[in-house]
Amino acid sequence: MEAEQLQFIFSLFSFVGLIGILFYMVFEKSKAEEKAHKIDVLELKMSSLQDYVYDLDERIEGHKTPEQNEIKQKIIEMHSEGKEFMVIENALNIPRAKIEMVVRFHKLKIKNQNLLNSVDEGL
């Protein structure tokens, strides 16, 4: 074999190797993105499950103590001041899911009151 033929064969193998490496990198990146998506889905499911558990705990307890009402008021006040959930969680030592649930219910309560007020004004 001549030197040019050997050079062509080596460059061909190098090209095939480079293409293989590129395909491998693309494949690994797609696997990483898929894992990230699955992690997001699992975190969402876990969050909704925690919400359900805390809602169920509240229903089972059945009665609200003044202490629980104070904690809810503190959560609402801190959230209205613009504090993040992590800060509220650390300050009051309450799980994030419960804080989010209290804030959601408070927003729904305000929304319903606004809706009722607008209906009353329309009459």
Backbone as a chain_set.jsonl record, in Angstrom:
{"seq": "MEAEQLQFIFSLFSFVGLIGILFYMVFEKSKAEEKAHKIDVLELKMSSLQDYVYDLDERIEGHKTPEQNEIKQKIIEMHSEGKEFMVIENALNIPRAKIEMVVRFHKLKIKNQNLLNSVDEGL", "coords": {"N": [[0.833, -1.17, 0.0], [0.389, 2.171, -0.694], [1.564, 5.305, 0.634], [-0.33, 7.318, 0.435], [-2.728, 5.894, 0.286], [-2.754, 4.639, 2.794], [-2.878, 6.894, 4.374], [-5.387, 7.867, 3.603], [-7.053, 5.778, 4.568], [-6.555, 5.915, 7.336], [-7.48, 8.519, 7.836], [-10.143, 8.146, 7.159], [-10.948, 6.313, 9.142], [-10.579, 7.993, 11.347], [-12.475, 9.97, 10.807], [-14.851, 8.445, 10.952], [-14.657, 7.693, 13.621], [-14.87, 10.216, 14.843], [-17.476, 10.963, 14.072], [-18.834, 8.943, 15.432], [-18.249, 9.637, 18.097], [-19.557, 12.108, 18.234], [-22.253, 11.305, 17.855], [-22.508, 9.772, 20.165], [-22.232, 11.751, 22.15], [-24.505, 13.337, 21.633], [-26.485, 11.452, 22.155], [-26.047, 10.914, 24.899], [-26.6, 13.449, 25.927], [-29.332, 13.673, 25.347], [-30.285, 11.634, 26.968], [-29.675, 12.727, 29.469], [-31.335, 14.987, 29.476], [-33.803, 13.715, 29.417], [-33.738, 12.418, 31.885], [-33.721, 14.673, 33.548], [-36.24, 15.709, 32.962], [-37.861, 13.627, 33.924], [-37.221, 13.802, 36.625], [-38.308, 16.305, 37.231], [-41.027, 15.731, 36.844], [-41.408, 13.798, 38.836], [-40.87, 15.347, 41.116], [-43.0, 17.132, 40.982], [-45.144, 15.35, 41.31], [-44.539, 14.446, 43.872], [-44.793, 16.78, 45.338], [-47.539, 17.311, 45.006], [-48.531, 15.075, 46.272], [-47.629, 15.522, 48.893], [-49.101, 17.81, 49.454], [-51.639, 16.684, 49.441], [-51.415, 14.925, 51.614], [-51.002, 16.711, 53.77], [-53.37, 18.155, 53.612], [-55.169, 16.136, 54.157], [-54.371, 15.52, 56.769], [-55.172, 17.879, 58.041], [-57.923, 17.671, 57.71], [-58.454, 15.375, 59.173], [-57.783, 16.127, 61.747], [-59.777, 17.931, 62.229], [-60.652, 20.037, 63.973], [-59.789, 23.406, 64.495], [-57.195, 24.846, 66.133], [-56.458, 27.742, 68.126], [-53.76, 28.234, 67.921], [-53.064, 27.113, 65.434], [-54.455, 28.829, 63.744], [-53.067, 31.2, 64.259], [-50.553, 30.545, 63.215], [-51.205, 30.218, 60.529], [-51.978, 32.837, 59.93], [-49.519, 34.136, 60.326], [-48.059, 32.967, 58.257], [-49.461, 33.947, 56.022], [-49.083, 36.702, 56.387], [-46.261, 36.914, 56.2], [-45.901, 36.02, 53.595], [-47.291, 37.95, 52.178], [-45.656, 40.083, 52.668], [-43.678, 39.56, 50.947], [-41.817, 37.6, 51.324], [-39.937, 34.656, 50.603], [-40.891, 31.177, 50.117], [-39.022, 29.431, 51.23], [-37.788, 30.958, 53.22], [-39.933, 31.425, 54.936], [-40.503, 28.809, 55.623], [-38.188, 28.079, 57.064], [-38.256, 29.956, 59.123], [-40.659, 29.491, 60.535], [-40.65, 26.787, 60.88], [-42.195, 24.951, 59.402], [-43.481, 22.62, 57.048], [-42.836, 23.048, 53.544], [-44.836, 22.351, 51.717], [-47.174, 22.627, 53.201], [-47.149, 25.346, 53.697], [-47.402, 26.35, 51.093], [-49.936, 25.362, 50.544], [-51.545, 26.783, 52.387], [-51.182, 29.378, 51.427], [-52.242, 29.135, 48.848], [-54.97, 28.519, 49.421], [-55.647, 30.852, 50.736], [-55.385, 32.735, 48.648], [-57.384, 31.769, 46.954], [-59.588, 32.214, 48.577], [-59.622, 35.014, 48.732], [-60.032, 35.565, 46.03], [-62.582, 34.455, 45.648], [-64.058, 36.107, 47.363], [-63.754, 38.577, 46.069], [-65.081, 37.981, 43.689], [-67.682, 37.542, 44.639], [-68.21, 40.106, 45.641], [-68.161, 41.596, 43.258], [-70.365, 40.513, 41.973], [-72.382, 41.27, 43.723], [-72.223, 44.034, 43.422], [-73.091, 44.256, 40.825], [-75.741, 43.743, 40.984]], "CA": [[0.0, 0.0, 0.0], [1.13, 3.427, -0.775], [1.381, 6.207, 1.76], [-1.595, 8.049, 0.265], [-3.817, 4.985, 0.626], [-2.762, 4.507, 4.255], [-3.353, 8.168, 4.921], [-6.826, 7.906, 3.36], [-7.697, 4.82, 5.475], [-6.497, 6.48, 8.686], [-8.379, 9.674, 7.933], [-11.494, 7.598, 7.136], [-11.211, 5.81, 10.493], [-10.687, 9.152, 12.226], [-13.765, 10.592, 10.53], [-15.877, 7.56, 11.506], [-14.551, 7.825, 15.067], [-15.402, 11.523, 15.208], [-18.938, 10.869, 13.941], [-19.287, 8.098, 16.542], [-18.179, 10.43, 19.324], [-20.64, 13.104, 18.186], [-23.514, 10.608, 18.12], [-22.504, 9.394, 21.579], [-22.482, 12.962, 22.93], [-25.917, 13.701, 21.45], [-27.264, 10.429, 22.851], [-25.906, 11.152, 26.337], [-27.312, 14.681, 26.263], [-30.771, 13.389, 25.334], [-30.567, 10.856, 28.177], [-29.634, 13.646, 30.604], [-32.551, 15.801, 29.417], [-34.911, 12.848, 29.782], [-33.664, 12.251, 33.334], [-34.135, 15.935, 34.163], [-37.699, 15.79, 32.814], [-38.448, 12.669, 34.861], [-37.047, 14.356, 37.973], [-39.314, 17.364, 37.377], [-42.338, 15.09, 36.989], [-41.457, 13.185, 40.158], [-40.979, 16.412, 42.116], [-44.378, 17.624, 40.924], [-45.997, 14.335, 41.936], [-44.242, 14.429, 45.294], [-45.385, 17.988, 45.903], [-48.996, 17.146, 45.084], [-48.788, 14.07, 47.297], [-47.458, 16.181, 50.181], [-50.28, 18.661, 49.628], [-52.753, 15.805, 49.788], [-51.2, 14.414, 52.966], [-51.247, 17.775, 54.736], [-54.803, 18.444, 53.576], [-55.81, 15.032, 54.867], [-54.09, 15.722, 58.192], [-56.039, 18.966, 58.523], [-59.301, 17.164, 57.774], [-58.551, 14.397, 60.247], [-57.779, 16.853, 63.02], [-61.157, 18.377, 62.325], [-60.845, 21.298, 64.677], [-58.657, 24.316, 64.362], [-56.828, 25.472, 67.397], [-56.011, 29.131, 67.933], [-52.351, 28.202, 67.504], [-53.033, 26.883, 63.988], [-54.893, 30.067, 63.098], [-51.96, 32.147, 64.364], [-49.519, 30.128, 62.268], [-51.701, 30.547, 59.187], [-51.894, 34.294, 59.784], [-48.111, 34.477, 60.161], [-47.683, 32.558, 56.901], [-50.069, 34.901, 55.085], [-48.406, 37.996, 56.552], [-44.9, 36.827, 55.661], [-45.992, 35.905, 52.138], [-47.712, 39.25, 51.634], [-44.484, 40.95, 52.757], [-42.806, 39.223, 49.829], [-40.802, 36.619, 51.703], [-40.013, 33.412, 49.836], [-41.358, 30.017, 50.866], [-37.905, 28.858, 51.974], [-37.598, 31.788, 54.413], [-41.076, 31.151, 55.82], [-40.323, 27.438, 56.1], [-37.138, 28.07, 58.076], [-38.635, 30.803, 60.256], [-41.762, 28.919, 61.31], [-40.43, 25.343, 60.99], [-43.381, 24.315, 58.831], [-43.136, 22.093, 55.722], [-43.119, 23.923, 52.407], [-46.121, 21.991, 51.107], [-48.25, 23.202, 54.009], [-47.107, 26.792, 53.458], [-47.985, 26.574, 49.765], [-51.368, 25.087, 50.627], [-52.177, 27.906, 53.086], [-51.164, 30.536, 50.525], [-53.217, 28.869, 47.772], [-56.321, 28.662, 49.944], [-55.868, 32.276, 51.013], [-55.621, 33.396, 47.364], [-58.717, 31.359, 46.491], [-60.566, 32.886, 49.426], [-59.672, 36.408, 48.274], [-60.626, 35.566, 44.691], [-64.012, 34.227, 45.809], [-64.644, 37.314, 47.936], [-63.807, 39.577, 45.006], [-66.14, 37.567, 42.774], [-68.966, 37.824, 45.293], [-68.389, 41.56, 45.686], [-68.494, 42.079, 41.928], [-71.739, 40.083, 41.693], [-73.255, 42.127, 44.545], [-72.242, 45.365, 42.8], [-73.852, 44.174, 39.577], [-77.19, 43.646, 41.271]], "C": [[0.885, 1.243, 0.0], [0.778, 4.311, 0.424], [0.058, 6.957, 1.656], [-2.782, 7.183, 0.629], [-3.904, 4.795, 2.131], [-3.288, 5.777, 4.914], [-4.858, 8.292, 4.75], [-7.562, 6.989, 4.335], [-7.693, 5.366, 6.902], [-7.424, 7.686, 8.842], [-9.834, 9.22, 7.909], [-11.869, 7.062, 8.509], [-11.367, 6.967, 11.49], [-12.035, 9.83, 12.055], [-14.895, 9.766, 11.135], [-15.854, 7.652, 13.033], [-15.131, 9.137, 15.559], [-16.927, 11.532, 15.137], [-19.507, 10.036, 15.085], [-19.292, 8.863, 17.862], [-19.289, 11.467, 19.361], [-21.992, 12.463, 18.466], [-23.616, 10.225, 19.59], [-22.812, 10.604, 22.46], [-23.948, 13.394, 22.832], [-26.815, 12.731, 22.212], [-27.215, 10.652, 24.362], [-26.643, 12.422, 26.767], [-28.821, 14.444, 26.29], [-31.162, 12.554, 26.549], [-30.593, 11.76, 29.407], [-30.885, 14.525, 30.636], [-33.764, 14.982, 29.826], [-34.923, 12.619, 31.294], [-34.127, 13.515, 34.043], [-35.65, 16.086, 34.096], [-38.387, 14.843, 33.801], [-38.328, 13.16, 36.293], [-38.074, 15.446, 38.224], [-40.698, 16.775, 37.604], [-42.469, 14.464, 38.372], [-41.568, 14.225, 41.263], [-42.397, 16.981, 42.149], [-45.33, 16.639, 41.599], [-45.791, 14.311, 43.45], [-44.861, 15.638, 45.994], [-46.897, 17.841, 46.042], [-49.368, 16.103, 46.124], [-48.629, 14.67, 48.689], [-48.636, 17.1, 50.472], [-51.47, 17.826, 50.081], [-52.622, 15.314, 51.221], [-51.493, 15.498, 54.001], [-52.717, 18.184, 54.762], [-55.567, 17.373, 54.338], [-55.574, 15.145, 56.368], [-54.989, 16.796, 58.771], [-57.482, 18.478, 58.659], [-59.473, 16.206, 58.934], [-58.594, 15.098, 61.599], [-59.145, 17.467, 63.284], [-61.381, 19.712, 62.994], [-59.573, 22.129, 64.562], [-58.395, 24.967, 65.708], [-56.418, 26.909, 67.12], [-54.549, 29.2, 67.47], [-52.238, 28.001, 66.0], [-53.455, 28.139, 63.231], [-53.8, 31.123, 63.138], [-50.862, 31.822, 63.357], [-49.941, 30.467, 60.844], [-51.625, 32.049, 58.937], [-50.449, 34.74, 59.58], [-47.631, 34.132, 58.755], [-48.194, 33.57, 55.887], [-49.385, 36.26, 55.172], [-47.02, 37.978, 55.929], [-44.92, 36.743, 54.14], [-46.394, 37.237, 51.519], [-46.588, 40.279, 51.734], [-43.477, 40.657, 51.658], [-41.718, 38.224, 50.172], [-41.026, 35.326, 50.93], [-40.436, 32.265, 50.742], [-40.25, 29.423, 51.738], [-37.672, 29.628, 53.276], [-38.711, 31.51, 55.422], [-40.922, 29.764, 56.45], [-39.294, 27.389, 57.229], [-37.54, 28.87, 59.319], [-39.684, 30.134, 61.15], [-41.64, 27.416, 61.53], [-41.682, 24.557, 60.569], [-42.997, 23.812, 57.45], [-43.61, 23.014, 54.6], [-44.484, 23.622, 51.798], [-47.285, 22.603, 51.884], [-48.313, 24.711, 53.807], [-47.76, 27.11, 52.118], [-49.49, 26.365, 49.792], [-52.099, 26.249, 51.296], [-52.263, 29.122, 52.167], [-52.183, 30.347, 49.408], [-54.645, 29.076, 48.259], [-56.636, 30.116, 50.25], [-56.151, 33.029, 49.716], [-56.99, 33.033, 46.808], [-59.808, 32.069, 47.282], [-60.731, 34.342, 48.994], [-60.356, 36.499, 46.916], [-62.141, 35.372, 44.78], [-64.706, 35.447, 46.405], [-64.771, 38.413, 46.892], [-64.917, 39.262, 44.011], [-67.513, 37.865, 43.368], [-69.235, 39.321, 45.36], [-68.767, 42.11, 44.314], [-69.924, 41.683, 41.528], [-72.712, 40.966, 42.463], [-73.342, 43.53, 43.947], [-73.067, 45.375, 41.523], [-75.345, 44.127, 39.796], [-77.681, 44.97, 41.683]], "O": [[1.952, 1.308, 0.612], [-0.201, 4.064, 1.128], [-0.601, 7.205, 2.666], [-3.746, 7.671, 1.218], [-5.0, 4.788, 2.692], [-4.045, 5.727, 5.883], [-5.543, 8.773, 5.654], [-8.595, 7.381, 4.878], [-8.705, 5.291, 7.599], [-8.075, 7.842, 9.875], [-10.679, 9.832, 8.562], [-12.97, 7.316, 8.996], [-12.214, 6.902, 12.381], [-12.668, 10.221, 13.036], [-15.8, 10.319, 11.761], [-16.908, 7.684, 13.669], [-15.812, 9.169, 16.584], [-17.591, 12.048, 16.036], [-20.546, 10.383, 15.647], [-20.23, 8.747, 18.649], [-19.9, 11.683, 20.408], [-22.792, 13.008, 19.227], [-24.683, 10.337, 20.193], [-23.576, 10.49, 23.418], [-24.557, 13.77, 23.834], [-27.79, 13.144, 22.839], [-28.248, 10.585, 25.029], [-27.239, 12.465, 27.844], [-29.512, 14.963, 27.166], [-32.246, 12.738, 27.103], [-31.433, 11.585, 30.289], [-31.435, 14.779, 31.708], [-34.656, 15.49, 30.506], [-35.985, 12.623, 31.917], [-34.85, 13.438, 35.036], [-36.275, 16.537, 35.056], [-39.375, 15.211, 34.437], [-39.24, 12.956, 37.095], [-38.653, 15.514, 39.308], [-41.455, 17.255, 38.448], [-43.514, 14.58, 39.012], [-42.281, 14.013, 42.244], [-42.929, 17.275, 43.22], [-46.21, 17.036, 42.362], [-46.747, 14.173, 44.214], [-45.386, 15.527, 47.102], [-47.47, 18.204, 47.069], [-50.398, 16.224, 46.787], [-49.416, 14.357, 49.582], [-49.116, 17.162, 51.604], [-52.21, 18.212, 50.985], [-53.604, 15.289, 51.963], [-52.159, 15.233, 55.001], [-53.249, 18.521, 55.82], [-56.503, 17.675, 55.078], [-56.484, 14.891, 57.157], [-55.513, 16.641, 59.874], [-58.176, 18.833, 59.611], [-60.505, 16.212, 59.605], [-59.352, 14.708, 62.486], [-59.608, 17.515, 64.424], [-62.268, 20.454, 62.573], [-58.456, 21.613, 64.538], [-59.282, 25.559, 66.322], [-56.067, 27.249, 65.99], [-54.159, 30.101, 66.727], [-51.41, 28.641, 65.351], [-52.875, 28.471, 62.197], [-53.615, 31.864, 62.172], [-50.308, 32.72, 62.722], [-49.134, 30.945, 60.047], [-51.248, 32.48, 57.847], [-50.179, 35.618, 58.76], [-46.894, 34.898, 58.135], [-47.456, 34.0, 55.001], [-49.136, 36.899, 54.149], [-46.641, 38.908, 55.217], [-44.064, 37.322, 53.471], [-45.895, 37.608, 50.457], [-46.566, 41.245, 50.97], [-42.53, 41.417, 51.46], [-40.791, 38.025, 49.387], [-42.162, 34.95, 50.642], [-40.355, 32.358, 51.966], [-40.509, 28.966, 52.851], [-37.393, 29.027, 54.313], [-38.455, 31.375, 56.618], [-41.174, 29.571, 57.639], [-39.516, 26.723, 58.24], [-37.196, 28.493, 60.439], [-39.6, 30.207, 62.376], [-42.426, 26.83, 62.275], [-42.148, 23.653, 61.262], [-42.262, 24.493, 56.736], [-44.648, 23.668, 54.704], [-45.206, 24.539, 51.408], [-48.267, 23.046, 51.29], [-49.398, 25.289, 53.752], [-48.573, 28.029, 52.019], [-50.236, 27.098, 49.143], [-53.16, 26.661, 50.827], [-53.282, 29.811, 52.129], [-52.905, 31.28, 49.057], [-55.442, 29.733, 47.589], [-57.764, 30.566, 50.047], [-57.051, 33.869, 49.673], [-57.683, 33.886, 46.255], [-60.828, 32.475, 46.724], [-61.852, 34.843, 48.902], [-61.161, 37.4, 46.678], [-62.897, 36.04, 44.075], [-65.818, 35.788, 46.001], [-65.788, 39.104, 46.838], [-65.613, 40.163, 43.543], [-68.397, 38.377, 42.682], [-70.369, 39.757, 45.157], [-69.611, 43.002, 44.22], [-70.607, 42.431, 40.828], [-73.746, 41.368, 41.928], [-74.407, 44.146, 43.96], [-73.673, 46.389, 41.179], [-76.124, 44.437, 38.894], [-78.867, 45.126, 41.972]]}, "num_chains": 1, "name": "protein.A"}
